[in-house]
């Protein structure tokens, strides 16, 4: 559904040869072990991490530099008496996206709780309130990015761009075979919610109609077992005058 509030995603760490010098593990696996160790045990030096994980200091340091360059780790210089200062590394807030999450489970649980408190009517009201908010955001974006009096295809393409940014693998196209505009979502970014709560898909359909000011008909449906959610879109017929 349009408008998922995503946090900024971390920049992926630079690609590194997957063969580690000491034969410990591939670079991606070693990098993950470093991040987990820092989150679990706190700031550590390359030497400390090497002992915990069982990898060479050189390999550890290589991965720490990659994580630091990607904004996923930070380095602090600590002086302790005479001798060279020690560098301690720790994960940053951006590294949170590297750890397991259960947002689908949370969303489904919240909807179940809402249903228990207020029944299906309250669930519908929640989706309706969110639809109104998202529609306002989408209309504002279209006003900013589209020329005055945009065509239906232009409006649908902009909506598809918004949906694609939210992870729906979305595209808009003019189907020359039957002469209609279609929007296709090849991924459902809220699949677990959509399967358990039909109001989510109903809200998306209403949202598209509202934002486009058009007649929107769903032809295929991922939550029903299809490979995509496809929408046939056409201009709404003019209202009949009295």
Number of C-alpha atoms within 10 A of each C-alpha: 21 25 16 13 7 8 8 8 11 15 13 12 18 12 9 13 10 12 12 19 14 12 10 15 17 15 20 17 12 20 20 15 17 25 24 16 18 19 16 9 11 13 19 20 21 24 17 14 23 18 11 14 14 14 20 19 17 15 20 24 17 15 23 25 18 18 25 17 15 17 18 24 20 18 18 14 11 12 11 9 7 6 7 9 12 16 16 18 25 24 23 17 11 16 20 15 13 13 10 7 10 7 11 14 12 12 14 18 13 13 20 16 13 17 15 12 11 11 13 16 10 15 21 18 13 16 17 19 11 15 23 16 13 19 21 14 14 22 16 12 14 19 13 10 11 13 11 9 9 12 12 15 19 17 23 24 19 19 23 23 16 19 21 18 14 18 17 22 17 23 20 21 15 15 11 8 6 7 9 14 20 23 22 22 23 19 16 21 19 20 16 15 21 19 16 13 18 12 19 21 21 14 21 18 17 15 24 23 17 18 20 24 14 17 15 22 15 15 13 17 18 17 20 11 10 12 14 20 22 21 21 17 22 18 14 12 8 6 6 5 4 3
